[in-house]
Amino acid sequence: MDKKKILVTGGLGFIGSHTVVELQTAGFDVVIVDDLSNTSITVLKSITAITGIQPEFTQLDLRIKKDVTAFFNNHTIDGLIHFAAFKAVGESVQNPLDYYENNLTSLVYLLQELKERKLDHFIFSSSCTVYGQADQLPITENAPIKPAESPYGNTKQIGEEIINDSCNAYGINAIALRYFNPIGGHESIEIGELPLGVPQNLIPFITQTAAGIREELSVFGDDYPTVDGTAVRDYIHVVDLAKAHIAALERLLNKKNDTAFECYNVGTGTGTSVLEVIKAFEKVSGKTLNYKIVDRRAGDITAAYADTTLANKALQWKTTHTLEEALLSAWQWQLKQG
C-alpha cells in the first residue's frame, strides 16, 4: 500500500514539529509548510535527526491565495493537519485584525483547495479557550461555547464554525482537537518549545527564570477560588498531544468518524495550579524559582481541565506522560539552549 502523504501547516512550530515526528514514526509521508514567522528553519534538521527522514518543506504564507493554490497544484495530499496560526492571547487583544486576517483567511483558503480538488481528512488545531470559564469541571465537549475572552479565542470558535459549515456543504470530513495546555519536549531533546521574545506561556517562563534568562517569574493572582489561590490548568505533554493527531487522522482515513465534523478535548483530565507546577518543577530540576505574586491578568479564567472520556474511547488515545516528566523534558530542552 502506498504511503499516505499528509500536509502539516505550521509544521516547524512547537506542536507541529512534534506531530511531524509522530507522523513519520507512524509511517506517513509528510510535507510541511511554514512561514517561519515564529520558528526557525533549524527545526527541520532537528526533526530529521530524530526520525532519520527529512520531510519535504515549503516556506509559504497561507494568507496569499495564489501561493496556496500554486502549492496545491504541485502536491497531492491524503490529509491535512492545520496548525499554522498566531496564538498569543495578549497580542491578539492588541492586534485583533492581524489575528482575524491570519487565522481565518488561511483556514478559508485551505478549505477552498480541499473543496475544489475533492480532497478530504482535515484536522484542526483548536483550543479549550472556546469554552471560556466553564460552568462545570471537568469540561466535556458538550459544555456551552461561551463568548470568547480574546480575539485569539474567537478565531478558534469561528474556525470551528467555518469547518462545520464546509463539512456540511462540501462533503469534507474533519476533526477539531481542543487542546488544553501543551508543555514539555521530545525525549531526544532535539525539539521543544522555543518562543521568540518574551514567553507568553508559563512553562518556558519558568525554565527561562530557572536558567537565569528572566530575573523573576510573575504569578498572576493568588485570590482565585482554588486549592492555593492560583489559577488551575490542564498541562499535557506535547508528545501525548502529538499522538492524538495521529489517532484523529487515522479515524478519518479509516472512515470511523460518526459525523462529518467531530470535536475532542485533548488534555490529561487533571487540573494543576500555578504554585503546584512551580513546586513540581523545583522538585525535578533541583532549582529554586524566584517568583512574585502580582495582580491577575485580564482575560484569565479561574480553572480549566478536560474530561477526556470521549477522546479516550473514540480515538483509542490516552496520555502516558506525567506532569513531572513533561517538566523535566522542558528543563532539559532549556539547558540545551544554553
C-alpha positions in Angstrom: 0.0 0.0 0.0 1.3 3.5 -0.9 2.3 5.7 2.0 -0.3 8.4 2.7 1.0 12.0 2.3 0.0 14.4 5.0 0.3 18.2 4.7 1.2 19.8 8.0 0.8 23.6 8.1 2.9 25.3 10.8 4.9 22.0 10.9 8.1 23.7 12.3 6.3 25.1 15.3 6.2 23.6 18.8 3.2 21.2 18.4 3.6 20.9 14.7 7.2 19.6 14.8 6.3 17.0 17.5 3.4 15.9 15.3 5.6 15.6 12.2 7.9 13.3 14.2 4.9 11.1 15.2 3.6 11.0 11.7 6.9 9.9 10.3 7.3 7.3 13.0 3.8 6.0 12.2 4.8 5.6 8.5 3.3 8.7 6.9 5.0 10.9 4.3 5.0 14.5 5.4 5.1 17.8 3.6 5.5 20.9 5.8 4.5 24.4 5.0 5.5 27.2 7.4 6.1 30.9 7.0 8.9 30.9 9.7 7.3 33.9 11.5 7.5 32.2 14.9 10.1 29.4 14.4 13.4 28.6 12.8 14.3 26.5 9.7 16.8 24.7 12.0 13.8 22.7 13.4 13.8 20.8 10.1 17.3 19.5 10.8 16.1 18.5 14.3 13.1 16.5 13.0 15.5 14.8 10.6 17.9 14.0 13.4 15.1 12.2 15.4 13.5 10.2 12.6 16.2 9.8 10.0 13.8 11.2 7.4 13.9 14.8 6.1 10.3 15.9 5.5 9.6 17.9 2.4 9.4 21.7 3.2 7.9 24.7 1.5 8.1 28.2 3.0 4.7 29.6 2.4 2.4 32.4 3.7 -1.1 31.0 3.7 -2.6 34.5 3.6 -1.5 34.7 -0.1 -4.2 32.9 -2.0 -2.3 32.5 -5.3 0.6 30.9 -3.5 -1.7 28.5 -1.7 -3.3 27.5 -5.0 0.2 27.1 -6.6 1.3 24.8 -3.7 -1.8 22.5 -4.2 -1.2 22.5 -8.0 2.2 20.8 -7.2 1.2 18.5 -4.4 -1.3 15.7 -4.0 -2.2 15.0 -0.4 -4.2 12.5 1.5 -4.8 14.6 4.6 -4.1 18.0 6.2 -3.3 18.9 9.8 -3.6 22.7 10.2 -1.5 24.2 13.0 -0.5 27.5 11.3 -1.9 30.4 13.3 -1.0 33.3 15.5 -1.5 32.1 19.1 -0.8 34.7 21.8 -3.9 35.8 23.7 -2.5 39.2 24.9 -1.1 40.0 21.5 -4.5 39.2 19.9 -6.1 41.8 22.1 -3.6 44.4 20.9 -3.7 43.4 17.2 -7.1 41.8 16.6 -7.2 42.4 12.8 -3.8 40.7 12.4 -5.3 37.6 14.2 -8.5 37.6 12.2 -6.7 38.0 8.9 -4.0 35.4 9.5 -6.0 32.7 11.4 -9.2 32.9 9.3 -8.2 33.7 5.8 -5.5 30.9 5.8 -8.2 28.4 7.0 -10.6 29.5 4.3 -8.0 29.3 1.6 -7.0 25.7 2.6 -10.7 24.6 2.8 -11.3 26.1 -0.7 -8.5 24.0 -2.1 -9.9 20.8 -0.4 -13.3 21.6 -1.9 -12.0 22.4 -5.4 -9.8 19.3 -5.6 -12.2 16.9 -3.7 -9.6 16.3 -1.0 -10.5 15.1 2.4 -9.3 14.4 6.0 -8.8 17.7 7.8 -7.5 18.0 11.4 -7.9 21.5 13.0 -5.8 22.8 15.9 -8.5 24.2 18.2 -8.3 25.2 21.8 -10.0 24.9 25.2 -10.4 28.7 25.0 -13.6 28.0 23.1 -15.2 27.1 26.5 -14.2 30.3 28.4 -14.8 29.8 32.1 -16.9 26.6 32.0 -19.9 26.2 34.3 -18.8 22.7 35.3 -15.4 20.9 35.7 -14.0 18.8 34.2 -15.1 20.2 30.9 -16.8 17.9 28.4 -17.3 18.5 24.7 -21.0 19.3 25.4 -20.1 22.3 27.5 -21.5 25.5 26.1 -19.3 27.7 23.9 -19.0 30.9 25.8 -18.3 34.4 24.3 -14.6 34.4 23.6 -12.3 36.1 26.1 -9.9 37.3 23.3 -9.7 37.7 19.5 -7.4 34.6 19.5 -10.1 32.5 21.2 -12.6 33.9 18.8 -10.6 32.8 15.8 -10.8 29.2 17.2 -14.6 29.5 17.7 -15.2 31.0 14.3 -12.7 28.5 12.8 -14.7 25.6 14.1 -17.9 27.1 12.7 -16.3 27.6 9.2 -15.1 24.0 9.2 -18.5 22.7 10.3 -20.3 24.6 7.6 -17.8 23.4 5.0 -18.2 19.8 6.0 -21.9 20.1 5.7 -21.8 21.8 2.3 -18.9 20.0 0.6 -18.6 16.5 2.0 -15.3 17.2 3.8 -14.6 15.1 6.9 -12.8 17.0 9.8 -11.9 16.7 13.4 -11.1 19.7 15.7 -8.8 18.9 18.7 -9.4 21.3 21.6 -6.0 21.5 23.3 -5.6 22.3 26.9 -2.0 23.3 27.9 0.8 21.6 26.0 4.2 21.6 27.6 7.5 19.7 27.5 9.7 18.5 24.7 10.8 15.4 22.8 12.9 12.9 24.8 15.7 13.3 22.3 15.9 17.0 23.4 16.1 17.8 19.6 12.8 19.8 19.6 10.9 21.7 22.3 9.1 25.0 23.0 11.3 27.9 21.9 9.3 31.1 21.9 10.7 34.1 20.1 11.0 37.0 22.5 9.3 37.1 25.9 7.4 33.8 26.6 3.6 34.0 26.7 3.2 30.6 28.4 4.0 29.6 31.9 6.5 26.7 31.4 9.0 28.5 29.1 8.9 31.4 31.5 9.6 29.0 34.4 12.5 27.4 32.6 14.0 30.7 31.5 13.7 32.0 35.0 15.5 28.9 36.4 18.2 29.3 33.7 18.8 33.0 34.7 17.5 34.4 31.5 14.5 36.0 33.2 15.0 37.7 36.6 11.7 36.8 38.1 8.5 34.8 37.4 5.2 36.6 37.8 2.3 34.6 39.2 -0.8 36.4 38.1 -3.2 36.4 41.1 -3.4 34.3 44.3 -7.0 35.1 45.2 -8.8 32.6 42.8 -11.2 30.2 44.5 -8.8 27.3 44.0 -6.7 25.0 46.2 -4.0 27.7 46.8 -5.5 30.8 45.2 -3.6 30.4 41.9 -5.2 29.6 38.5 -5.7 25.9 37.6 -4.9 24.5 34.1 -4.6 21.0 32.5 -1.0 20.6 31.4 -0.4 17.9 28.7 2.9 16.6 27.5 3.3 17.7 23.9 4.2 14.2 22.7 0.9 12.9 24.1 -0.8 15.8 22.3 1.0 15.0 19.0 -0.1 11.4 19.2 -3.7 12.5 19.5 -3.4 14.0 16.0 -2.3 10.6 14.6 -5.3 8.9 16.2 -7.6 11.6 14.8 -6.1 11.3 11.3 -6.4 7.5 11.3 -10.1 7.8 12.5 -10.8 9.8 9.4 -8.7 7.8 7.0 -10.4 4.6 8.2 -13.8 6.2 8.0 -14.6 5.6 11.6 -16.0 9.1 12.3 -19.7 9.2 13.2 -20.3 12.7 11.8 -18.6 14.8 9.1 -17.2 17.2 11.8 -16.2 16.0 15.3 -14.6 17.8 18.3 -12.5 16.2 21.0 -10.9 17.5 24.2 -7.1 16.7 24.4 -5.8 17.0 27.9 -4.9 14.9 30.9 -8.1 15.3 32.9 -6.2 16.7 35.8 -6.1 20.3 36.9 -2.9 21.7 38.4 -2.4 25.2 40.0 0.4 27.5 39.1 2.0 27.1 42.5 1.7 23.3 42.2 3.5 23.5 38.9 6.3 25.6 40.4 6.8 23.2 43.2 6.8 20.2 40.8 9.4 22.0 38.6 11.6 22.8 41.6 11.5 19.1 42.6 12.5 17.7 39.2 15.1 20.4 38.4 16.6 20.9 41.8 16.3 24.7 41.2 14.6 27.2 43.5 12.5 29.6 41.4 12.4 33.3 42.1 8.7 34.2 41.7 6.4 37.0 42.8 2.6 37.2 43.2 1.2 40.0 41.0 -2.2 41.2 40.0 -4.5 39.0 37.9 -4.3 39.3 34.1 -7.3 40.5 32.2 -9.0 37.6 30.4 -7.5 34.8 32.6 -10.1 32.3 33.8 -10.1 30.5 37.2 -9.8 26.9 36.2 -9.9 24.7 33.2 -9.3 21.0 32.9 -10.6 18.4 30.5 -12.9 15.4 30.6 -11.2 13.2 28.1 -13.6 10.3 28.1 -14.7 10.9 24.5 -11.2 11.1 23.1 -10.1 8.1 25.1 -13.0 6.0 23.7 -13.4 7.2 20.1 -9.8 7.9 19.3 -8.4 5.0 21.3 -6.0 7.5 22.7 -4.8 8.5 26.2 -2.0 10.3 27.8 1.0 8.3 29.1 3.4 11.1 30.4 3.2 12.6 33.9 3.5 16.3 34.7 6.9 15.7 36.2 8.1 14.0 33.0 6.8 16.9 31.0 8.5 19.5 33.2 11.8 17.6 33.3 11.8 17.4 29.5 11.1 21.2 29.3 14.0 21.8 31.6 16.4 19.5 29.7 15.4 21.4 26.5 16.1 24.7 28.1 19.5 23.6 29.3 20.4 22.5 25.8 19.7 26.0 24.5 22.4 27.3 26.8 
